[in-house]
């Protein structure tokens, strides 16, 4: 994780503020509406609510395709339907409906028609046609059970015929809707200014009749209906809550109700409409269709209610569609008001603050993490926040969704660009400059601290690795400079890859020698085990190079490796102007001596007792000897790692067993038996041959009583 500084913090804050301000600004206000659409869809998919239509406080009476195809309406102008409409509405009112609202407008009467009909206009022949209809309107209005609808407009108002307005004593309310800039209806007006005073909208008027209360204006300016303060982020509007996607609104075909009336089934009207708010409207595929917050998930034109007198049409099955009949918009408002279930949106300040905080969180993540990690963090945060937003929307609280998601994604892109262009420029320079000289862990520490490397060290428990090619000087004399460079590069690259692949750090190359350490700069509790495993791999890899690589052909290279574990000072050591990350201590010196000691025993890898002990039981070992190296007075027991535990060959097992027997006899001063044991494997094992020769010599000339079984090595 990248360390951030003061400049990064300022940049993250500025980026968050800029991104938040952009995505909550008025030009992008459509994003607020898109959030409502997405939340409506997600709630419908993730937390579907299938409410019983019978419990709906509002029902719809539909002038639908069935009505247009059923006598006596088929082929006749709608102005001639008024008598039947009056009769059906009277039946609905007698069935116990609380109030009936018109989402249809009859702007003219058949009595006005100037179409020639015989010797007189049709209107003259039809005079008195609407009398029964107007009487029905008057009775319903006098009982407080009817509200007509109109469309307010300065240019093209659409109002009911004058006689109808007079019949209901001007109890007419506006059907106008609130359309957002993308032509989607997400909010509905609560009232309109008519004649200098505020008049409730149609849906508010119907809900007020149902609740037996008048709309009032609270101290804060909010509209209050029957104790319910209607939430209005946009002044004088209600944000629609399509909880049931329209499926929970029972819908009755006007044609079936008219036939039911002819049938005289008053009980059906009582069962269907008692205590309900009734909306009369058209449901057609080509007229009065509205885009709402259900456009992404698909809404329904209600649900077909029980039939009374006529069979259901064959094509009555509904499919979800992006638009719904306008009457269901008003039905949703009425239900939201009665059930106190309108959507509460956050105000502009709160929405902006939330968006900025969201963007800031991702900006800081992008500042600390790699671009891929920051993108994953963005996905995770958006997913969690979306789940929270859907949960809140279940309770009719709409949290902004698209604004925080897009603002934070923009902040992610901006912060990534900032890091690439400015903040990480120095880091890239440092990594590129020091990559060939310092350990990656040292560079990471340097970058994280924001400081250049300085002199200093610390005491660490490490395992030192020394290797050297045997007799390389004589081989190099026979090669051209180009061949020598190629050979050395291949060899050092192969060995370095193995060392670093096991967690080691190559301190330096000295000609054909490699000095490496395990356990620093990176902490590694298993440094001894990894060092031994790397040594075995290096030995196997050199054999492969000798056999398969053309640069090694004919040279038969062999190397010696010394391993020792212990405390050492590691750190930046050198002059004030030039230093290396290296290691110093007696542990280092002993490892160097053990590398050279291999040539006395004919072995390739020699490790100290400390390394053997710290590596655990991961390997098969044989003890070689107890030696005293140059520059050190204390004797050291040294061991040879044979292979991974359980992977040693049968020949290695036999050699180790014979050698162990011989070494025990050697230390017990039974030199003849020691020579005999060593002789068994002397032909295949140089170390056994060495000890067989020494044992024979001591058998012939026994040492003094104070002799100790320690081999003193006088060379390096």
C-alpha positions in Angstrom: 0.0 0.0 0.0 1.4 3.4 -1.0 2.1 6.0 1.7 0.3 9.3 1.0 1.7 12.7 1.9 0.2 16.1 2.5 0.2 17.0 -1.2 -1.7 13.8 -2.0 -4.4 14.6 0.6 -4.9 18.0 -0.8 -5.2 16.6 -4.3 -7.7 13.9 -3.2 -9.9 16.5 -1.4 -9.9 18.9 -4.4 -10.6 16.1 -6.8 -13.5 14.9 -4.7 -15.0 18.4 -4.4 -14.7 18.9 -8.1 -16.2 15.5 -9.0 -19.0 16.0 -6.5 -19.8 19.5 -7.7 -19.9 18.4 -11.4 -22.3 15.4 -10.9 -24.7 17.2 -8.6 -24.8 20.4 -10.7 -28.1 21.5 -12.4 -26.9 20.5 -16.0 -26.7 16.9 -14.8 -29.9 17.0 -12.7 -31.2 14.2 -14.9 -28.9 11.8 -12.9 -31.1 12.3 -9.9 -34.1 11.0 -11.8 -32.0 8.2 -13.2 -31.2 7.2 -9.6 -34.9 6.9 -8.9 -35.4 4.7 -12.0 -32.5 2.4 -11.1 -33.7 2.1 -7.5 -37.2 1.3 -8.6 -35.9 -1.4 -10.9 -33.5 -2.9 -8.3 -36.2 -3.0 -5.6 -38.5 -4.7 -8.0 -35.9 -7.3 -8.9 -34.3 -7.8 -5.5 -37.1 -7.1 -3.0 -40.3 -7.8 -5.0 -43.5 -6.9 -3.2 -46.7 -8.7 -4.4 -49.4 -6.9 -2.5 -53.0 -8.2 -2.7 -54.9 -6.0 -5.2 -58.0 -6.4 -3.0 -56.3 -4.3 -0.3 -55.7 -1.4 -2.6 -57.5 1.8 -1.5 -57.8 2.9 -5.2 -59.2 1.1 -8.2 -59.4 2.0 -11.9 -62.4 1.8 -14.2 -60.9 1.5 -17.7 -62.4 2.7 -20.9 -60.3 0.2 -22.8 -60.1 -1.7 -26.1 -62.8 -4.0 -24.9 -65.2 -1.1 -24.3 -64.5 0.3 -27.8 -65.3 -3.2 -29.3 -68.5 -3.8 -27.2 -72.1 -2.6 -28.2 -73.5 -0.1 -27.7 -70.1 1.7 -27.8 -68.7 0.1 -30.9 -68.6 2.6 -33.8 -70.3 5.4 -31.9 -68.6 8.7 -30.9 -67.6 9.0 -27.3 -69.9 12.0 -26.8 -72.8 9.5 -27.0 -71.4 7.4 -24.2 -72.3 9.9 -21.5 -75.6 8.4 -20.5 -74.0 5.0 -19.9 -71.1 6.6 -18.0 -73.6 8.4 -15.7 -75.4 5.2 -15.0 -72.2 3.2 -14.3 -70.8 5.9 -12.0 -74.1 6.1 -10.1 -73.9 2.3 -9.6 -70.3 2.7 -8.4 -71.3 5.4 -5.9 -74.2 3.3 -4.7 -71.8 0.5 -4.2 -70.0 2.6 -1.5 -67.2 4.3 -3.4 -65.7 7.1 -1.4 -65.0 9.4 -4.4 -64.8 9.1 -8.1 -62.2 11.1 -10.2 -62.2 11.7 -13.9 -59.0 11.1 -15.8 -61.0 11.6 -19.0 -62.3 14.9 -20.3 -65.4 15.5 -22.4 -64.8 19.0 -23.8 -67.9 19.0 -25.9 -71.4 17.5 -26.1 -73.3 15.7 -28.8 -75.9 18.4 -28.3 -73.4 20.9 -29.8 -72.9 18.9 -33.0 -73.3 20.9 -36.3 -73.1 17.9 -38.5 -76.2 17.9 -40.9 -78.7 15.2 -40.0 -81.8 15.4 -42.2 -83.2 18.9 -42.3 -81.4 20.0 -39.1 -78.0 19.7 -37.5 -77.4 16.5 -35.4 -77.2 18.6 -32.3 -80.7 19.9 -32.7 -82.0 16.4 -33.1 -80.0 15.3 -29.9 -81.0 18.2 -27.7 -81.6 16.9 -24.1 -79.4 13.9 -24.8 -77.1 14.7 -21.8 -79.9 15.6 -19.4 -79.7 12.3 -17.4 -75.9 12.4 -17.4 -75.8 15.9 -16.0 -78.4 15.0 -13.4 -76.2 12.0 -12.4 -73.1 14.3 -12.2 -75.1 16.8 -10.0 -76.2 14.1 -7.5 -72.7 12.6 -7.3 -71.2 16.0 -6.8 -73.7 17.1 -4.2 -72.8 13.9 -2.2 -69.1 14.8 -2.4 -68.3 11.8 -4.5 -67.2 13.2 -7.9 -64.3 15.3 -9.1 -63.9 16.1 -12.8 -60.5 16.6 -14.4 -59.0 19.3 -16.6 -55.7 20.2 -18.1 -54.5 23.7 -17.3 -52.6 25.6 -20.0 -52.2 29.1 -21.1 -52.3 28.1 -24.8 -54.4 25.0 -25.1 -56.4 24.3 -22.0 -58.5 21.1 -22.0 -61.6 21.5 -19.8 -65.0 19.7 -19.5 -68.0 21.0 -21.3 -69.5 24.0 -19.6 -72.7 22.2 -18.7 -70.7 19.5 -16.9 -68.7 22.1 -15.0 -72.0 23.7 -13.9 -73.4 20.4 -12.9 -70.6 19.7 -10.5 -70.5 23.3 -9.3 -67.0 23.7 -10.7 -65.6 20.9 -8.6 -62.9 20.4 -11.2 -59.2 19.6 -10.5 -56.1 19.7 -12.7 -54.7 16.5 -14.2 -51.4 18.2 -15.2 -48.2 16.1 -14.5 -44.6 17.1 -13.7 -42.3 16.0 -16.5 -38.5 16.0 -16.0 -36.1 17.1 -18.7 -35.9 13.6 -20.1 -39.8 13.4 -20.5 -40.2 11.0 -17.5 -42.8 11.5 -14.8 -41.2 10.9 -11.4 -43.0 13.6 -9.4 -46.5 15.0 -9.4 -47.7 18.5 -8.6 -49.6 18.9 -5.3 -51.5 22.1 -6.2 -51.9 24.7 -8.8 -52.5 28.5 -8.7 -56.0 29.1 -10.1 -57.5 32.5 -9.9 -54.9 33.7 -7.4 -55.3 30.8 -4.9 -53.8 27.4 -4.6 -56.1 24.6 -5.7 -55.3 20.9 -5.0 -54.4 18.6 -7.9 -56.8 15.9 -8.8 -55.0 13.1 -6.9 -54.6 15.3 -3.8 -58.3 16.2 -3.9 -59.3 12.5 -4.2 -57.1 11.5 -1.3 -58.5 14.4 0.8 -62.1 13.1 0.1 -61.0 9.6 1.1 -59.3 10.7 4.3 -61.9 13.3 5.2 -59.3 16.0 5.6 -58.3 19.2 3.8 -54.8 19.8 2.6 -52.9 22.4 4.7 -49.6 24.2 4.5 -47.2 23.6 7.4 -44.8 26.1 8.9 -42.0 24.8 6.7 -44.1 25.2 3.6 -44.7 21.4 3.2 -48.2 20.3 2.3 -49.9 18.3 5.2 -52.8 15.9 4.6 -54.4 14.2 7.5 -51.3 14.6 9.6 -48.9 13.4 6.9 -46.3 16.0 5.9 -45.8 15.2 2.2 -42.0 15.0 1.4 -41.2 17.5 -1.4 -37.6 17.9 -2.5 -38.8 19.7 -5.5 -41.2 22.3 -4.1 -45.0 21.5 -4.3 -44.4 18.0 -5.7 -44.7 14.5 -4.5 -42.1 11.9 -5.6 -43.9 8.8 -6.8 -43.4 5.5 -5.2 -44.3 2.6 -7.6 -44.0 0.0 -5.0 -46.1 -2.6 -6.7 -45.2 -1.6 -10.3 -48.9 -1.0 -11.0 -49.8 -4.7 -10.5 -51.6 -4.1 -7.2 -54.3 -1.7 -8.6 -57.5 -3.6 -9.5 -58.7 -2.6 -13.0 -62.4 -3.0 -14.1 -63.4 -2.8 -17.8 -66.1 -0.2 -18.2 -67.9 -2.5 -20.7 -68.2 -5.3 -18.1 -69.5 -2.9 -15.5 -72.1 -1.6 -17.9 -73.2 -5.2 -18.6 -73.2 -5.8 -14.9 -75.5 -2.9 -14.4 -77.9 -4.3 -17.1 -77.7 -7.6 -15.2 -78.8 -5.8 -12.0 -75.9 -7.2 -9.9 -75.6 -4.5 -7.3 -73.7 -6.8 -4.9 -70.8 -6.9 -7.4 -70.6 -3.1 -7.2 -70.6 -3.3 -3.5 -67.9 -5.9 -3.3 -65.7 -4.1 -5.9 -66.0 -0.4 -4.8 -67.1 -0.1 -1.2 -64.7 2.2 0.6 -62.5 2.7 -2.6 -61.2 5.7 -4.5 -62.2 5.2 -8.1 -60.5 6.7 -11.1 -62.1 6.6 -14.5 -59.6 6.7 -17.3 -58.6 5.3 -20.7 -56.3 2.3 -21.1 -55.3 2.1 -24.7 -52.1 1.1 -26.5 -51.9 4.4 -28.4 -53.3 7.1 -26.2 -52.2 8.8 -22.9 -49.1 6.6 -22.3 -46.6 7.9 -19.8 -42.9 7.1 -19.1 -42.3 6.9 -15.3 -39.7 5.6 -12.9 -40.8 2.1 -13.9 -39.4 2.5 -17.4 -36.3 0.4 -16.7 -38.1 -2.4 -14.9 -41.4 -2.3 -16.7 -44.8 -1.4 -15.2 -48.3 -2.7 -15.6 -51.7 -1.2 -16.4 -53.1 -2.5 -13.2 -54.3 -6.1 -12.7 -57.5 -7.4 -14.2 -60.1 -7.4 -11.5 -63.0 -9.9 -11.1 -65.5 -10.0 -13.9 -69.2 -9.5 -13.5 -71.2 -10.1 -16.7 -68.8 -10.7 -19.6 -66.0 -13.1 -20.2 -62.5 -11.8 -20.2 -61.1 -11.0 -23.7 -58.7 -13.6 -25.0 -55.8 -11.1 -25.2 -56.3 -9.9 -21.6 -52.8 -11.1 -20.4 -50.5 -8.3 -19.7 -46.8 -7.9 -20.2 -44.5 -5.4 -18.5 -43.7 -2.4 -20.6 -41.8 0.8 -20.2 -44.8 3.1 -20.4 -48.1 2.9 -18.4 -51.5 4.4 -18.9 -51.7 7.9 -17.4 -54.6 7.0 -15.1 -52.2 4.8 -13.1 -49.9 7.7 -12.4 -52.8 9.4 -10.6 -53.7 6.1 -8.9 -50.1 5.9 -7.6 -50.3 9.4 -6.1 -53.6 8.7 -4.4 -52.2 5.5 -2.9 -49.0 7.1 -1.8 -51.0 9.9 0.0 -53.4 7.5 1.7 -50.7 5.1 2.8 -48.2 7.8 3.7 -45.8 6.1 1.3 -44.4 8.9 -1.0 -40.7 8.7 -1.7 -38.4 11.0 0.4 -35.5 12.4 -1.5 -32.4 14.0 -0.1 -32.1 17.7 -0.6 -29.4 19.3 -2.7 -26.9 20.0 0.1 -27.2 16.5 1.6 -27.0 14.9 -1.8 -23.9 16.9 -2.7 -22.1 16.2 0.6 -22.8 12.4 0.2 -21.5 12.5 -3.3 -18.4 14.4 -2.3 -17.7 11.9 0.6 -18.2 9.0 -1.7 -15.8 10.5 -4.3 -13.3 11.3 -1.5 -13.3 7.7 -0.3 -12.4 6.4 -3.8 -9.9 9.2 -4.4 -8.0 8.2 -1.2 -8.2 4.6 -2.2 -6.8 5.5 -5.7 -4.1 7.4 -3.9 -3.0 4.5 -1.7 -3.7 1.5 -4.0 -2.6 0.4 -7.4 -5.1 1.3 -10.2 -6.4 -2.3 -10.3 -6.9 -2.4 -6.5 -8.6 1.0 -6.5 -11.0 -0.2 -9.2 -11.8 -3.2 -7.2 -12.4 -1.0 -4.2 -14.7 1.2 -6.3 -16.7 -1.9 -7.4 -16.9 -3.1 -3.8 -18.0 0.3 -2.4 -20.6 0.8 -5.1 -22.0 -2.7 -4.5 -22.3 -2.2 -0.7 -23.7 1.3 -1.2 -26.2 0.1 -3.7 -27.4 -2.6 -1.3 -27.8 0.1 1.4 -29.7 2.3 -1.1 -32.0 -0.4 -2.1 -32.7 -1.2 1.5 -33.4 2.4 2.2 -35.7 2.6 -0.9 -37.7 -0.3 0.5 -38.6 2.2 3.3 -39.3 4.9 0.7 -36.1 6.8 1.2 -34.2 7.5 -2.0 -30.5 7.9 -1.6 -28.6 9.3 -4.6 -27.2 6.4 -6.6 -25.8 7.5 -10.0 -24.2 10.7 -8.7 -21.9 9.1 -6.1 -21.1 6.2 -8.4 -20.1 8.4 -11.4 -18.5 11.0 -9.3 -16.3 8.4 -7.5 -15.4 6.8 -10.8 -14.4 10.2 -12.2 -12.4 10.8 -9.0 -10.7 7.4 -9.5 -9.7 8.4 -13.1 -8.5 11.8 -12.0 -6.5 10.6 -9.1 -4.9 7.9 -11.2 -4.0 10.5 -13.8 -2.6 12.8 -11.0 -0.5 9.9 -9.7 0.9 9.0 -13.1 1.7 12.6 -14.1 2.8 14.1 -10.8 2.8 12.1 -7.6 4.4 8.8 -8.8 6.9 10.4 -11.1 9.5 10.5 -8.4 8.7 7.0 -7.3 9.1 5.7 -10.9 12.4 7.5 -11.1 13.7 6.0 -7.9 12.6 2.5 -8.8 14.2 2.8 -12.2 17.4 4.3 -10.9 18.0 1.9 -8.1 16.4 -1.3 -9.5 19.8 -2.8 -10.5 21.6 -1.8 -7.3 19.2 -2.3 -4.4 16.9 -5.0 -3.2 13.2 -4.5 -4.2 12.3 -4.5 -0.5 14.8 -1.7 0.2 13.3 0.3 -2.7 9.8 -0.3 -1.4 10.8 0.9 2.1 12.5 4.0 0.6 9.5 4.9 -1.5 7.0 4.3 1.3 9.0 6.5 3.7 9.5 9.2 1.1 13.2 9.4 2.1 16.4 8.6 0.2 18.5 5.8 1.7 20.9 6.8 4.5 23.8 5.2 6.4 22.7 2.8 9.2 22.0 -0.8 10.0 20.3 -3.2 12.3 21.0 -6.6 13.9 19.2 -9.4 12.1 19.3 -13.2 12.2 20.2 -14.2 8.6 21.6 -17.1 6.6 24.6 -16.2 4.4 25.2 -17.8 1.1 28.6 -17.8 -0.5 29.4 -19.6 -3.8 32.4 -19.7 -6.1 33.3 -21.6 -9.3 36.0 -24.2 -8.9 39.1 -23.7 -10.9 37.5 -21.0 -13.0 40.7 -19.0 -13.5 42.3 -21.7 -15.6 39.1 -22.2 -17.6 38.7 -18.4 -18.2 42.3 -18.2 -19.6 41.2 -20.5 -22.5 38.2 -18.3 -23.5 37.8 -15.1 -25.5 36.4 -12.1 -23.6 33.1 -12.4 -25.4 32.7 -16.1 -24.5 33.7 -15.4 -20.9 31.1 -12.6 -20.6 28.4 -14.8 -22.1 29.2 -17.7 -19.9 29.3 -15.6 -16.7 26.0 -13.7 -17.5 24.2 -17.0 -18.1 25.6 -18.6 -14.9 25.0 -15.6 -12.7 21.5 -15.0 -14.1 20.5 -18.6 -13.5 21.9 -18.7 -9.9 20.4 -15.2 -9.1 17.0 -16.3 -10.3 17.0 -19.3 -8.0 18.3 -17.3 -5.0 15.7 -14.5 -5.4 13.0 -17.1 -6.2 13.6 -18.5 -2.7 13.5 -15.1 -0.9 17.2 -14.4 -1.0 18.9 -11.1 -1.7 22.1 -11.0 -3.8 24.4 -8.6 -2.0 27.2 -8.6 -4.6 29.1 -10.4 -7.3 32.9 -10.8 -6.9 34.1 -12.1 -10.2 32.5 -15.6 -10.5 31.5 -15.5 -6.8 28.1 -14.8 -5.4 27.4 -13.3 -2.0 23.8 -13.5 -0.9 21.7 -13.4 2.3 18.4 -14.8 3.4 16.3 -13.1 6.1 17.0 -9.6 5.0 15.9 -7.0 3.8 12.6 -8.9 3.9 11.8 -10.8 7.1 11.8 -14.5 6.6 11.4 -16.8 9.6 12.4 -19.8 7.3 15.5 -18.1 5.9 17.8 -21.1 6.8 15.5 -23.6 5.1 15.1 -21.4 2.0 18.9 -20.9 1.8 19.5 -24.7 1.9 16.8 -25.3 -0.7 18.3 -22.6 -3.0 21.7 -24.1 -2.7 20.4 -27.5 -3.7 18.6 -26.0 -6.7 21.6 -24.0 -7.8 23.7 -27.2 -7.7 21.1 -29.0 -9.9 20.8 -26.0 -12.2 24.5 -25.9 -12.9 24.4 -29.6 -13.8 21.6 -28.8 -16.3 23.6 -25.9 -17.8 26.6 -28.1 -18.2 24.6 -30.7 -20.0 22.3 -28.5 -22.2 23.6 -25.0 -22.7 26.1 -24.4 -25.6 28.1 -21.8 -23.7 28.9 -24.4 -21.0 29.8 -27.2 -23.3 33.2 -28.8 -22.7 33.9 -26.7 -19.6 32.4 -29.0 -16.9 31.9 -26.1 -14.4 31.5 -26.9 -10.7 30.9 -24.6 -7.8 31.3 -24.6 -4.0 28.6 -23.2 -1.7 29.0 -22.2 2.0 26.0 -21.6 4.3 26.0 -20.2 7.8 23.2 -18.7 10.0 23.5 -16.2 12.8 23.3 -12.6 13.9 24.6 -10.0 11.5 24.4 -6.2 11.0 22.5 -5.5 7.8 21.8 -2.0 6.3 23.3 0.8 4.3 27.0 0.6 4.9 29.7 2.7 3.2 30.8 6.3 2.8 28.4 9.3 3.1 28.3 9.7 -0.7 28.3 6.1 -1.7 27.1 3.0 0.1 25.5 -0.4 -0.4 22.8 -2.4 1.3 25.0 -5.1 2.6 25.8 -7.3 5.7 28.7 -7.5 8.2 29.6 -9.9 11.0 31.5 -13.0 11.9 28.5 -15.0 10.4 29.5 -13.7 7.0 33.2 -14.6 7.5 32.3 -18.2 8.6 30.1 -18.7 5.5 32.9 -17.6 3.3 35.3 -20.0 5.0 32.8 -22.9 4.6 32.6 -22.2 0.9 36.4 -22.7 0.6 36.3 -25.7 3.0 34.4 -27.7 0.4 37.5 -28.3 -1.6 39.1 -30.3 1.2 36.2 -32.7 1.4 35.3 -32.7 -2.3 31.8 -31.5 -1.5 29.6 -28.9 -3.3 27.6 -27.5 -0.4 28.7 -27.2 3.2 26.5 -25.7 6.0 27.2 -24.9 9.6 25.5 -26.7 12.5 23.5 -23.5 13.1 22.1 -23.6 9.6 21.3 -27.3 9.8 19.5 -26.8 13.1 17.5 -23.8 11.9 16.3 -25.5 8.7 14.4 -28.1 10.8 13.8 -31.6 9.4 13.1 -30.5 5.9 16.4 -32.1 4.5 18.5 -35.2 4.6 22.0 -34.4 6.0 25.3 -36.0 6.7 27.7 -34.6 9.2 31.1 -34.0 7.5 33.4 -33.1 10.3 34.3 -30.6 13.1 36.6 -28.0 11.7 38.4 -24.9 12.9 38.5 -22.3 10.1 41.1 -19.6 9.7 40.5 -16.6 11.9 38.3 -18.4 14.3 39.3 -20.3 17.5 36.1 -22.2 18.1 35.5 -25.5 16.3 32.4 -25.7 14.0 30.5 -28.9 13.2 29.8 -28.8 9.5 27.2 -30.7 7.5 26.3 -31.5 3.9 22.7 -31.3 2.7 22.0 -34.3 0.5 18.4 -33.6 -0.7 14.9 -32.8 0.4 13.8 -35.2 3.2 12.6 -38.4 1.6 14.0 -37.5 -1.8 17.6 -38.7 -1.3 18.8 -41.5 -3.6 19.7 -45.0 -2.4 23.4 -44.3 -3.1 23.3 -41.2 -1.0 21.7 -43.1 1.8 24.5 -45.8 1.6 27.3 -43.2 1.5 25.8 -41.3 4.5 25.4 -44.5 6.5 28.9 -45.6 5.9 30.3 -42.1 6.5 28.4 -41.8 9.8 29.8 -45.1 11.0 33.3 -44.1 10.0 33.0 -40.7 11.7 31.8 -42.3 14.9 34.8 -44.6 14.9 37.1 -41.8 14.1 36.0 -39.8 17.1 36.2 -42.9 19.3 39.9 -43.2 18.2 39.3 -46.6 16.6 41.0 -45.6 13.5 41.3 -49.0 11.9 37.5 -49.5 12.0 37.1 -45.9 10.8 39.3 -46.6 7.8 37.4 -49.8 7.0 34.0 -47.9 7.1 35.3 -45.0 5.0 37.0 -47.4 2.5 33.6 -48.9 1.6 32.5 -45.7 -0.2 35.9 -44.1 -0.9 35.6 -44.7 -4.7 32.3 -42.7 -5.1 32.7 -40.2 -2.3 35.7 -37.8 -2.0 35.0 -37.1 1.6 35.1 -40.8 2.5 38.3 -41.1 0.6 39.8 -38.2 2.5 38.9 -39.7 5.9 40.0 -43.2 4.9 43.5 -41.8 4.1 43.6 -39.8 7.4 42.3 -42.8 9.4 45.0 -45.1 7.9 47.7 -42.6 8.8 46.5 -42.3 12.4 46.1 -46.0 12.7 49.7 -46.4 11.8 50.8 -43.5 14.0 48.3 -43.0 16.8 47.9 -39.4 18.0 48.8 -38.2 21.5 46.2 -38.6 24.3 45.2 -34.9 24.1 44.2 -35.3 20.4 40.8 -33.9 19.5 38.8 -34.9 16.4 38.9 -31.4 14.9 40.3 -30.6 11.5 42.2 -27.3 11.4 41.9 -25.6 8.0 44.8 -23.2 7.4 43.7 -21.8 4.1 40.6 -19.9 2.9 
